[in-house]
Amino acid sequence: MHQLIYCTCPDRETAEKIARYLVKTQLAACINIIPGITSIYQWQGEIESAEEHLLLIKSRQDLYPQVEQAIIRLHPYELPEVVAVSMARALPDYLHWMDSCLISE
């Protein structure tokens, strides 16, 4: 099963570092970096707000543990956002291309 994994980053440098690592190691086929999102959240009892960059990571379910560990290792946040959503449907040729870019199952 293919997945879309969301991860917010504090800046462009962090986002690119994580994205390049995941693609280079074939843990992700493609990653979109969406700059300029505003996150509002509760942290340690306070309402916080931050300008962040969102990573949209295209991968597979079997690779999720490795993706998660890489993000935890490379990310500066104490608790990074890492959320995976299964791809129920996608263009079959796109999924085939993704598989050609990822570590074999």
C-alpha positions in Angstrom: 0.0 0.0 0.0 1.3 3.4 -0.9 1.2 6.3 1.5 1.3 10.1 1.7 3.3 11.2 4.8 2.9 14.7 6.2 5.7 16.4 8.1 6.0 20.0 9.1 9.4 21.7 9.3 10.5 25.0 10.9 12.4 26.3 7.8 13.3 25.6 4.2 16.8 24.2 5.1 15.4 21.5 7.4 12.7 20.6 4.8 15.2 20.2 2.0 17.6 18.3 4.2 15.0 15.7 5.1 13.5 15.6 1.6 16.9 15.1 -0.1 17.8 12.3 2.4 14.6 10.4 2.0 14.7 10.5 -1.9 18.5 9.7 -2.0 18.0 6.7 0.2 14.9 5.6 -1.8 12.6 5.8 1.2 10.5 8.3 -0.8 9.8 8.6 -4.5 8.9 12.3 -4.4 8.5 15.0 -1.8 6.7 18.3 -2.3 7.8 21.2 0.0 5.0 23.7 0.6 6.3 26.9 2.2 4.4 29.5 4.1 1.9 27.5 6.1 0.7 28.7 9.5 0.4 26.1 12.2 -1.6 26.9 15.4 -1.3 24.3 18.1 -1.2 23.7 21.8 2.2 22.9 23.3 3.0 22.6 27.0 -0.3 24.3 28.0 0.2 27.3 25.7 -1.4 28.2 22.3 1.5 28.5 19.9 1.7 29.7 16.3 4.5 29.0 13.8 5.3 29.6 10.1 6.4 26.3 8.7 7.1 24.3 5.6 5.0 21.2 4.9 6.5 18.0 3.4 4.2 15.8 1.3 6.2 12.6 1.2 5.2 9.8 -1.2 6.2 6.4 -0.1 5.0 2.9 0.8 3.5 1.5 4.0 6.4 -1.0 4.5 8.9 1.8 4.4 7.1 4.0 7.0 9.2 2.9 10.0 12.4 3.8 8.2 10.9 7.2 7.1 9.8 7.9 10.6 13.2 7.1 12.1 15.0 9.3 9.5 12.7 12.2 10.2 13.1 11.9 14.0 16.9 11.8 13.6 17.1 14.8 11.1 14.3 17.0 12.6 15.1 19.7 15.1 11.7 19.5 16.9 11.3 17.6 20.1 8.1 16.1 18.7 7.9 16.4 14.9 4.6 15.9 13.1 4.7 12.7 11.2 1.3 11.5 9.9 0.8 8.8 7.3 -2.4 8.5 5.1 -3.0 5.5 2.9 -3.5 6.2 -0.8 -6.8 4.5 -1.5 -6.6 5.3 -5.2 -4.0 6.8 -7.5 -3.1 6.7 -11.1 -1.7 3.2 -11.7 1.2 4.5 -13.8 2.1 7.0 -11.1 2.2 4.2 -8.5 4.3 2.1 -10.9 6.7 5.0 -11.2 6.8 5.4 -7.4 7.7 1.8 -7.0 10.5 2.1 -9.5 12.0 4.9 -7.3 11.7 3.1 -3.9 13.7 0.4 -2.2 12.2 -3.0 -3.2 9.8 -4.7 -0.9 
